[in-house]
């Protein structure tokens, strides 16, 4: 293998403690928290530095044309013990206007859910900004949101503008645009305690929210999410499998859900670290080697 050629990349996890639990960022192109490579001759470089050098060989021509030198996704594992704030994210237009950033569309794959776990997703009736403000003030906002008892294996797509929250004992794999813009609108009473209060963003959120009634429709197999920002498939594999990627022009990310994956490329063996591995667009052939049965997300754009 030429020591200047790209190869399957793994990354140092970035762990963040939150008031509701923790996040493990397994692949991030966000400039202030960009992922460091932890395998091969590129070890110690970050993903955006590599992108500046390898350009389309890393992400593909189409993706590079739209995303430039910032890796376009942020991928996490969430451990959600207490409840996330009720929140919403701006779309690309609003985020560019106000923050010079990308918007945030995301998806949640439920890896595990305790009996008391809940997902709040969208409004259960048509709303108005006036009623939204009133319910935030009198702390009745959750009453007009869809309250779901999530099950392991369900995937929820959360486009920018869709109000959401979750908590009560969840492990989640999250795939999202490379953005960290969150507008909190209700924080389950924590906003009234000086020790737990965080900034709220009602004025910013009001123009971003989708006020129409939302009907949750989780996916559980095949293509879990297909959007302009990412396509995510659920895969299961028990035997080593050869992959021909010579006709494609995009990166692929493997995100482990159960079991572990190794990848062999150009006669070198690469072990997944932190549950995430990136296959560069310029790599034509590789072999996935599951350790016993592996269940994973295959993420492309």
C-alpha positions, -999 to 999 in steps of 0.1 A, spaced: 0 0 0 13 34 -10 19 54 22 2 84 7 -30 66 -3 -62 70 18 -74 40 38 -103 32 61 -102 59 89 -111 56 125 -113 85 151 -107 95 187 -141 99 204 -149 133 218 -169 129 251 -192 156 264 -210 156 297 -245 171 296 -271 179 323 -292 151 309 -265 125 303 -236 124 278 -227 126 242 -199 107 224 -190 124 192 -175 96 171 -170 117 139 -172 154 137 -163 180 110 -173 209 133 -143 231 133 -142 238 171 -146 201 178 -131 183 148 -123 146 150 -87 134 152 -77 103 132 -64 75 154 -51 49 129 -25 46 101 0 72 89 -25 100 92 -29 95 129 -30 128 148 -44 148 119 -80 159 120 -106 151 94 -108 186 79 -70 188 75 -72 155 56 -101 169 35 -80 199 25 -53 176 12 -72 147 -4 -103 167 -15 -125 146 -37 -106 114 -29 -120 116 7 -156 127 1 -163 125 -36 -166 153 -62 -203 160 -57 -200 163 -19 -168 184 -21 -185 208 -45 -213 215 -19 -194 211 14 -158 223 6 -131 218 33 -155 210 62 -166 174 66 -204 176 63 -216 153 91 -216 150 128 -222 115 143 -228 107 179 -239 82 205 -262 97 231 -268 84 266 -300 102 277 -308 97 314 -328 129 322 -348 148 296 -332 169 269 -347 204 266 -376 208 242 -357 222 213 -357 230 176 -330 236 150 -329 262 122 -327 252 85 -298 261 62 -312 295 52 -319 307 87 -287 293 101 -266 310 74 -284 343 79 -281 344 117 -250 323 125 -230 319 93 -234 281 97 -253 251 84 -288 242 96 -294 211 116 -314 182 103 -309 149 122 -321 114 129 -322 93 160 -318 55 159 -330 40 192 -303 15 204 -319 9 237 -349 22 256 -360 18 292 -397 14 300 -400 50 312 -382 64 281 -401 89 260 -396 108 227 -415 140 221 -417 148 184 -437 175 168 -471 189 177 -502 167 180 -524 194 165 -520 225 144 -504 253 165 -499 290 162 -469 311 175 -492 327 200 -503 295 216 -467 282 215 -455 312 235 -483 309 260 -477 272 266 -439 279 271 -448 305 297 -473 283 316 -452 251 312 -478 231 293 -459 228 260 -455 190 263 -493 186 264 -495 196 227 -465 174 215 -466 138 204 -454 117 233 -440 84 221 -428 53 241 -398 44 219 -387 9 212 -353 -5 204 -347 -5 166 -369 25 158 -355 54 138 -370 90 140 -362 115 113 -360 151 127 -359 178 100 -349 213 109 -380 231 123 -395 200 140 -397 206 178 -385 176 198 -371 162 231 -364 128 247 -354 113 280 -360 87 307 -333 62 298 -323 60 261 -292 51 241 -293 68 207 -272 68 176 -275 103 160 -266 113 125 -269 150 117 -256 179 96 -223 194 108 -240 220 130 -244 226 167 -271 252 167 -299 244 191 -327 267 202 -341 256 236 -377 266 243 -386 246 274 -363 228 299 -387 209 322 -383 234 350 -345 234 350 -346 269 336 -360 282 369 -332 268 391 -300 290 391 -279 258 394 -293 242 363 -306 272 342 -294 273 307 -300 300 280 -334 298 263 -340 309 228 -377 315 223 -373 346 202 -350 328 178 -371 297 177 -404 312 169 -396 318 132 -380 284 128 -407 261 141 -430 239 119 -464 246 136 -484 220 116 -496 188 132 -470 161 129 -476 123 127 -446 104 138 -436 76 115 -406 56 127 -387 34 103 -372 1 114 -355 -16 84 -338 -9 51 -333 28 43 -340 44 76 -336 80 64 -330 96 30 -325 133 29 -304 159 10 -280 157 40 -275 120 46 -288 86 36 -288 59 64 -293 22 59 -296 -5 86 -273 -34 79 -267 -68 95 -238 -90 86 -224 -124 99 -199 -134 72 -170 -115 57 -183 -96 26 -163 -81 -3 -175 -46 -13 -170 -31 -48 -171 7 -44 -154 15 -77 -185 29 -93 -195 53 -65 -183 88 -58 -190 93 -21 -177 83 13 -193 56 34 -194 55 72 -200 24 92 -215 30 127 -217 1 150 -249 -7 168 -243 -43 179 -211 -63 176 -179 -50 160 -166 -46 124 -131 -48 109 -123 -38 74 -96 -51 52 -83 -29 23 -52 -33 1 -40 -61 23 -42 -42 55 -65 -48 84 -83 -20 101 -102 -24 134 -131 -1 142 -123 22 171 -151 40 190 -177 23 169 -171 43 137 -152 39 105 -150 60 74 -144 45 39 -129 73 16 -146 79 -17 -113 70 -35 -111 35 -21 -125 10 -47 -125 -24 -30 -126 -35 7 -139 -64 28 -161 -60 58 -152 -86 85 -178 -88 113 -169 -102 146 -197 -128 150 -229 -109 140 -227 -72 136 -255 -47 132 -245 -13 120 -256 19 102 -243 25 67 -242 63 63 -236 81 30 -245 115 15 
